[in-house]
Amino acid sequence: MSSPTVSVIMATYNHANFVIDAIDSVLAQTSIDFEFLISDDGSTDSTREVVASIKDPRIKFFPNEINRGACVVTNELIHRSTGEFIALINSDDYWCDNTKLKCQVQYLRDHPAVAACFGKARFIDKNNAPLAKSMMSFGDVFDQPNRSRGAWLRRFFELGNCICHPTMLIRRECYTNLGVYSNRLRQLPDLDMWIRLVKHFDIHVLDKEFIAFRLMPGENASSQTVPNSIRTINEHYLIAEDFFDGVNSEMLVDGFSDLLKSKIIESDIHLDIEKALLYITPNQWLGKPYQMIGIQKLNALLNSPPHYKIMVEQYNLGDRWFHDLLGDVDVLRPKIFATVSSHKSKVSHILRKFLEKLKF
């Protein structure tokens, strides 16, 4: 029996009210042969029963009674799949174009250098009512222009994720070569994957809406709750630590030339220095975690005699400069201490002004 062209994978968890829409949108895909692998991650509602009630020879269902995490289940489905290409859909979303797979397969066949292609999204609420992009601060986040690999890295580094995961069609060998998703990341496992991906392969965003992306404040993983927001920053920190690993000088210049101290990177030592310095460039969104990583990496380079020599002689960055940096990057100071210090500073300023007025 020949392998299907596409393997569609879907992890489900407590989406009994939405999973039918997701499944129907996959089964409605036209002019393409596919298998549809579904695995439930220990739902406590009737999701498993709903999925099991749908009979279609293309569906392979793997119910589980223990909740282990979406990435664990997704990775298992990737390993079980047999298609040349892999697509993913969330169990609370649905594809809004029944030619999605056909269109994407054709694009990847026509562009063999492209490893994965994506699409754009429309937003809906829990009742399937449309949500206007103009009413949301992030409404156009998935409406991205296409970029070079270096420029994609720049976008990810400065602003984070901007690719809609459930619009993806990716070549199987990408997972074979790069590995699968980290279950330790809950908010950003896909961003971690895209960073690894564009370091090695081209990607492309098609100018088509492929997904009805459901927003349920406080209920789904993408909700802007306080824990999710805190977790997002912490995951950015973990991802950023090895963000530039494997990035060569050509890619770095392509994406970050305006931020580099030297436009011509002469050696691997220069490359190491330029990468480390990028972490301490101003970044309103991710500045704090990046600065801490920058301090660690620059400290390591200053402890390396070959790096130290070039940093001092060609960049004018030595121990005194590092002292000043450590006095400027305010990341680890406890908030209560920072508040007291700020209060004392204000009191001192007021007292000084008062004493000045007493002078004759």
C-alpha positions as CSV (number, residue, x, y, z in Angstrom):
1,M,0.0,0.0,0.0
2,S,1.5,3.4,-1.0
3,S,2.0,6.2,1.4
4,P,-0.4,9.1,1.3
5,T,0.8,12.5,0.0
6,V,-0.2,14.3,3.2
7,S,-0.5,13.2,6.8
8,V,-2.8,15.5,8.8
9,I,-2.2,15.4,12.5
10,M,-4.4,16.7,15.3
11,A,-4.0,16.5,19.1
12,T,-7.3,16.9,20.9
13,Y,-8.0,18.0,24.5
14,N,-11.4,19.0,26.0
15,H,-12.8,20.4,22.7
16,A,-16.0,18.3,22.4
17,N,-17.9,21.4,21.3
18,F,-15.5,22.3,18.5
19,V,-13.7,19.1,17.3
20,I,-16.4,18.1,14.8
21,D,-15.8,21.4,12.9
22,A,-12.1,20.7,12.8
23,I,-12.5,17.1,11.6
24,D,-15.1,18.0,9.0
25,S,-12.8,20.7,7.6
26,V,-10.1,18.2,7.1
27,L,-12.3,15.5,5.5
28,A,-13.7,18.2,3.1
29,Q,-10.2,18.7,1.5
30,T,-10.4,18.0,-2.2
31,S,-8.2,16.5,-4.9
32,I,-5.5,15.3,-2.5
33,D,-4.9,11.9,-0.8
34,F,-4.3,12.1,2.9
35,E,-4.4,10.2,6.1
36,F,-5.8,11.9,9.2
37,L,-4.2,11.0,12.5
38,I,-5.9,12.1,15.7
39,S,-4.8,11.5,19.3
40,D,-6.6,12.6,22.4
41,D,-4.5,13.9,25.3
42,G,-6.6,12.6,28.2
43,S,-9.7,14.8,27.7
44,T,-12.1,15.0,30.7
45,D,-15.1,15.9,28.6
46,S,-16.7,13.9,25.8
47,T,-14.0,14.7,23.2
48,R,-12.9,11.1,22.8
49,E,-16.5,9.9,22.3
50,V,-17.2,12.6,19.7
51,V,-14.1,11.7,17.7
52,A,-14.7,8.0,17.9
53,S,-18.2,8.4,16.6
54,I,-16.9,9.7,13.2
55,K,-16.3,6.9,10.8
56,D,-14.0,7.6,7.8
57,P,-11.3,5.2,6.5
58,R,-8.8,8.1,6.4
59,I,-9.0,8.6,10.2
60,K,-6.7,6.8,12.6
61,F,-7.7,7.6,16.2
62,F,-5.4,7.1,19.2
63,P,-7.3,7.8,22.5
64,N,-5.4,8.4,25.7
65,E,-6.7,8.7,29.2
66,I,-3.7,10.5,30.7
67,N,-2.9,14.2,29.9
68,R,0.8,14.4,28.9
69,G,1.0,17.6,26.9
70,A,0.1,18.7,23.4
71,C,3.7,18.4,22.1
72,V,4.1,14.8,23.4
73,V,1.0,13.8,21.5
74,T,1.9,15.8,18.4
75,N,5.4,14.3,18.3
76,E,3.9,10.8,18.6
77,L,1.6,11.5,15.6
78,I,4.5,12.8,13.6
79,H,6.4,9.5,14.2
80,R,3.2,7.5,13.3
81,S,2.6,9.4,10.1
82,T,3.6,8.1,6.7
83,G,2.9,11.0,4.3
84,E,5.4,12.9,2.2
85,F,4.1,16.1,3.8
86,I,2.7,16.8,7.2
87,A,-0.1,19.3,8.1
88,L,-1.3,20.2,11.6
89,I,-4.7,21.4,12.8
90,N,-5.8,22.4,16.3
91,S,-8.9,20.7,17.6
92,D,-10.7,24.0,18.3
93,D,-10.0,25.6,14.9
94,Y,-11.1,24.6,11.4
95,W,-9.7,25.0,7.9
96,C,-11.9,27.5,5.9
97,D,-10.6,26.6,2.5
98,N,-11.3,23.0,1.1
99,T,-8.4,23.4,-1.4
100,K,-5.8,24.2,1.3
101,L,-3.8,21.0,1.0
102,K,-4.1,20.8,-2.7
103,C,-2.8,24.4,-3.0
104,Q,0.1,23.9,-0.6
105,V,1.2,20.6,-2.1
106,Q,1.3,22.1,-5.5
107,Y,3.4,25.1,-4.2
108,L,5.9,22.8,-2.5
109,R,6.2,20.6,-5.6
110,D,6.8,23.7,-7.8
111,H,9.4,25.1,-5.3
112,P,11.6,22.3,-4.1
113,A,13.9,24.7,-2.2
114,V,11.0,25.7,0.1
115,A,10.7,23.4,3.2
116,A,7.3,24.6,4.4
117,C,4.5,26.9,3.5
118,F,1.9,28.6,5.5
119,G,-1.2,30.8,5.1
120,K,-3.1,33.5,6.8
121,A,-5.9,33.4,9.3
122,R,-9.3,34.8,10.1
123,F,-10.5,34.9,13.7
124,I,-13.7,33.6,15.3
125,D,-15.1,33.3,18.8
126,K,-16.4,30.3,20.6
127,N,-19.8,30.6,18.8
128,N,-18.1,30.7,15.3
129,A,-18.9,34.5,15.0
130,P,-16.2,36.4,13.1
131,L,-13.9,38.7,15.0
132,A,-12.6,41.7,13.1
133,K,-8.8,42.0,12.9
134,S,-9.1,45.7,13.2
135,M,-10.6,45.3,16.7
136,M,-7.5,43.4,18.1
137,S,-4.0,44.8,18.7
138,F,-2.6,41.5,17.2
139,G,-5.2,41.2,14.4
140,D,-2.6,41.3,11.6
141,V,0.1,39.2,13.3
142,F,-0.3,36.4,10.7
143,D,-0.5,38.7,7.7
144,Q,3.2,38.5,7.1
145,P,5.2,39.4,3.9
146,N,7.7,36.9,2.7
147,R,11.3,37.4,3.8
148,S,14.8,36.0,3.4
149,R,15.9,33.5,6.1
150,G,18.0,36.2,7.8
151,A,15.1,38.6,7.8
152,W,12.8,36.0,9.3
153,L,15.3,35.5,12.1
154,R,15.3,39.2,12.7
155,R,11.5,39.3,12.9
156,F,11.5,36.4,15.3
157,F,14.2,37.9,17.4
158,E,12.6,41.3,17.8
159,L,8.9,40.5,17.9
160,G,8.4,36.8,18.5
161,N,6.1,34.4,16.7
162,C,4.1,35.6,13.7
163,I,3.4,32.3,11.7
164,C,0.1,30.5,12.1
165,H,1.0,27.0,13.0
166,P,-2.3,25.3,11.9
167,T,-1.9,26.6,8.4
168,M,1.4,24.7,8.0
169,L,2.3,22.2,5.4
170,I,5.9,20.9,5.9
171,R,8.1,18.4,4.3
172,R,8.5,15.3,6.4
173,E,12.3,15.4,6.3
174,C,12.3,18.7,8.2
175,Y,11.3,16.9,11.4
176,T,13.8,14.1,10.6
177,N,16.6,16.7,10.2
178,L,15.7,19.2,12.9
179,G,13.8,17.1,15.5
180,V,10.3,17.6,16.8
181,Y,8.6,19.9,19.3
182,S,9.7,20.5,22.9
183,N,7.0,19.7,25.5
184,R,8.7,21.9,28.0
185,L,7.5,24.9,26.0
186,R,3.7,25.5,26.2
187,Q,3.3,28.9,24.6
188,L,6.1,28.9,22.0
189,P,7.0,25.3,20.8
190,D,6.1,26.4,17.3
191,L,8.4,29.5,17.4
192,D,11.2,27.3,18.5
193,M,10.6,25.1,15.5
194,W,10.4,28.0,13.0
195,I,13.7,29.4,14.3
196,R,15.4,26.0,13.8
197,L,13.7,25.7,10.4
198,V,14.7,29.0,8.9
199,K,18.3,28.5,9.9
200,H,18.4,25.7,7.3
201,F,15.5,26.1,4.9
202,D,13.4,28.6,3.1
203,I,9.7,29.0,4.1
204,H,6.8,30.8,2.3
205,V,3.5,32.4,3.4
206,L,0.8,32.1,0.8
207,D,-1.6,35.0,0.4
208,K,-4.6,32.9,1.3
209,E,-6.7,32.5,4.5
210,F,-6.6,28.8,5.4
211,I,-7.8,28.7,9.0
212,A,-10.6,30.0,11.2
213,F,-8.5,30.6,14.3
214,R,-10.7,30.4,17.4
215,L,-10.0,32.9,20.3
216,M,-11.5,32.0,23.7
217,P,-10.1,34.4,26.3
218,G,-9.0,32.5,29.4
219,E,-9.7,29.1,27.9
220,N,-7.2,28.2,25.2
221,A,-3.4,28.2,25.2
222,S,-3.1,31.4,23.2
223,S,-5.3,33.4,25.7
224,Q,-3.6,36.5,27.1
225,T,-3.9,35.5,30.7
226,V,-1.3,36.6,33.3
227,P,0.3,33.1,33.6
228,N,0.4,32.8,29.8
229,S,2.1,36.2,29.5
230,I,4.7,35.4,32.1
231,R,5.3,32.0,30.7
232,T,5.7,33.5,27.2
233,I,8.5,35.8,28.4
234,N,10.2,32.9,30.2
235,E,10.0,30.7,27.2
236,H,11.5,33.5,25.0
237,Y,14.4,33.5,27.4
238,L,14.9,29.7,27.0
239,I,14.6,30.0,23.2
240,A,16.9,33.0,23.0
241,E,19.8,31.4,24.8
242,D,20.8,29.4,21.6
243,F,18.9,31.6,19.1
244,F,22.1,32.3,17.0
245,D,23.6,28.9,17.3
246,G,24.4,27.7,13.8
247,V,23.8,31.1,12.2
248,N,26.6,31.9,9.7
249,S,28.0,35.3,8.9
250,E,26.0,35.6,5.6
251,M,22.7,35.0,7.4
252,L,23.6,37.3,10.3
253,V,24.5,40.2,7.9
254,D,21.4,39.5,5.8
255,G,19.1,40.0,8.8
256,F,21.0,42.2,11.2
257,S,23.4,44.3,9.2
258,D,22.2,47.6,10.6
259,L,22.8,46.5,14.1
260,L,26.3,45.0,13.7
261,K,29.4,46.8,14.8
262,S,31.3,45.5,11.8
263,K,29.6,45.0,8.4
264,I,32.3,42.6,7.4
265,I,32.7,39.6,9.7
266,E,36.3,38.6,9.4
267,S,36.4,35.4,11.5
268,D,34.4,33.1,13.8
269,I,35.6,35.1,16.7
270,H,34.1,38.3,15.2
271,L,30.9,36.3,14.5
272,D,30.7,35.2,18.2
273,I,31.2,38.8,19.4
274,E,28.6,40.3,17.0
275,K,26.0,37.7,18.1
276,A,26.6,38.4,21.8
277,L,26.3,42.1,21.3
278,L,22.9,41.7,19.6
279,Y,21.4,40.6,22.9
280,I,22.1,44.0,24.5
281,T,20.7,46.2,21.6
282,P,17.5,48.0,22.6
283,N,14.4,45.8,22.4
284,Q,11.3,47.1,24.0
285,W,9.4,43.8,23.9
286,L,12.1,41.3,24.9
287,G,14.9,43.5,26.3
288,K,15.1,42.2,29.8
289,P,15.6,38.5,29.1
290,Y,17.9,39.3,26.2
291,Q,20.1,41.6,28.3
292,M,20.6,38.8,30.9
293,I,21.7,36.4,28.2
294,G,23.9,39.1,26.7
295,I,25.7,39.6,30.0
296,Q,26.4,35.8,30.3
297,K,27.6,35.5,26.7
298,L,29.8,38.6,26.8
299,N,31.3,37.5,30.2
300,A,32.2,34.1,28.6
301,L,33.8,35.9,25.6
302,L,35.8,38.2,27.8
303,N,37.2,35.1,29.6
304,S,38.4,33.8,26.3
305,P,41.9,35.3,25.5
306,P,41.4,35.3,21.7
307,H,38.0,36.9,22.0
308,Y,39.2,39.4,24.7
309,K,42.1,40.5,22.5
310,I,39.8,41.4,19.5
311,M,37.1,42.9,21.8
312,V,39.6,45.3,23.3
313,E,41.7,46.1,20.2
314,Q,39.0,46.3,17.6
315,Y,35.7,46.9,19.5
316,N,37.1,48.9,22.4
317,L,35.1,46.7,24.7
318,G,37.1,45.6,27.8
319,D,36.6,45.1,31.5
320,R,35.7,48.7,32.3
321,W,33.1,48.7,29.6
322,F,31.7,45.5,31.1
323,H,31.6,47.1,34.5
324,D,29.5,49.9,33.1
325,L,27.2,47.3,31.4
326,L,26.7,45.4,34.7
327,G,25.7,48.7,36.3
328,D,23.2,49.6,33.6
329,V,21.3,46.3,33.0
330,D,18.7,46.2,35.8
331,V,17.3,42.7,35.5
332,L,17.9,40.8,38.8
333,R,17.3,43.5,41.4
334,P,14.3,42.6,43.5
335,K,11.3,44.8,42.9
336,I,10.9,45.8,46.5
337,F,14.5,47.0,46.6
338,A,14.1,48.9,43.4
339,T,11.0,50.6,44.8
340,V,12.7,51.6,48.0
341,S,15.7,52.9,46.1
342,S,13.5,54.9,43.8
343,H,11.6,56.4,46.8
344,K,14.8,57.3,48.5
345,S,16.1,59.0,45.4
346,K,12.9,61.1,45.2
347,V,13.1,62.1,48.9
348,S,16.8,63.1,48.4
349,H,15.9,65.2,45.4
350,I,13.1,67.0,47.3
351,L,15.3,67.6,50.3
352,R,18.0,69.1,48.2
353,K,15.6,71.5,46.5
354,F,14.3,72.5,49.9
355,L,17.7,73.3,51.2
356,E,18.5,75.3,48.1
357,K,15.6,77.5,48.8
358,L,16.8,78.2,52.3
359,K,20.0,79.7,51.0
360,F,20.2,83.6,51.1
